[in-house]
Amino acid sequence: MIKNTIKEGNIVHSTNEETKQQVENELKRLYDDKEKLITAFGASRIEELKKKPDYKYFHNGFLTSHRDFDKFYERLLNNEKSAIVSGLNPSGQFHIGHIGVLDINLFFQNEYGIDLYFPISDDESYVARKIDNQEIGLKNSFRLVKEALAYGYEPKKTHFIIDQIYTNIYNLAIKISRGINITTIRAIYDYKDSDNIGLTFYPSIQSAHVIFPQTLGIKNVLVPIGLDEDTHLRASRDVAEKFGYEKASVLHGCFLPGIDGRKMSKSKGNAIYIFKDTLNEVKKKVSQTFSGGKATIEEHRRLGGVPDVDISYLYLKYVFKNIREAQQLYDDYKHGKILSGEMKKILYDELLKKIEPMKEKLEHITIKEMASSIMKNDGVDVELMIEKSGVMSEETKKE
């Protein structure tokens, strides 16, 4: 087997049949999850929308399904004040699998001036034992705020909800908790008697995050999420109507496999991180992406590659390219015009173009910018909290 590197773009990576089967199984699982959401849980297909934005994610297959996006979009085009709710868990960091949703949020903010409400669920991380203590959750939350602003979100139009700081959110959670019973929670989340009660209450807090903009008079709300988060949104949409709120609209983004073709996971080390990885680490991970190429250049030129299982191609298709560009890459790879190393080089160049400016901007994000975007209770000195967390002294990883 010839070792594949990005630098040597003419080298082809040999696919191991066992690993290839593993990749195909993971892709089938992801496809089945998407179809189940539509056939069993009533989501609608994106391609059936009669009207949608002229934006690549609505056409390249990344967005798979929705709940009432057509209603949201119609109201948005009629200039109704609207909002997006889209958050992250502070036990993790931004990686390539998040880019689609992050970009969609940014598109609506830039194109339509929409306010973004960004819950960072430090409390869920703690009660689910994803972090050791609340101090870590707070520091991680500040880091995500800093990185989100470096990603390009407008500070004045982005409102981060860190529950330790904006504890007012719990008042709304308590209010709507009367509309969620234990039977529903067990059915959705499969909690056991041994699980702590913080977990059983958290769905009420998550629903409060989704409903929150409506308490400010913004009724037209969109929530872009990954497929696995639909259970949370179903609970939120059900309880909203019980208290006179409207159901939030939902967009479902597809899941991407890890660089090795398995489920993307922090524990497996198979994700490409936007800020956490240095550029050299990004390059190394790209070089390790599972390939659909043949064992030799001659064989690849003659028989072509298998883009359907080539991870670099899949990232390019769903994250970076429009449908026309992705189809051209598919055809060229399948007919041997593009080699595996060349596909990896295209992916790395796209990542570099996207990530490098963000890493530069990260160095210039100020405590004042961060604090102005974080929602807080009266009397809370967020600037002092950020300073004490030590997150501002962390060096940006580039090399």
Buried (B, 14 or more C-beta within 10 A) or exposed (E): EBEBBBEBBEBBBBBEEEBBEBBBEBBEEBEEBBBEBBEEEEBBEBEEBEEBBEBBBBBBBBBBBBBBBBBBBEBBEEEEBBBBBBBBBBBBBBBBBBBBBBBBBBBBBEEBEBBBBBBBBBBBBBBBEBBEEBBBBBBBBBBBBBBBBBBBBBBEBBBBBBBBBBEBBBEBBEBBBEBBEEEBBBEBBEBEEEBEEBBBBBBBBBBBBBBBBBBEEBBBBBBBBBBEBBBBBBBBBBBBEEBEBBBBBBBBBBBBBBBBBBBBEEEEEBBBBBBBBBBEBBBBBBBBBBBBBBEBBEBBBEEBBBBBBBBBBBBBBBBBBEEEBBEEBBEBBBEBBBBBBBBBBBBBEBBBEBBEEBBEBBEEBBBEBBBBBBBBEEEBEBBEBBBEBEBBEEEBBEE
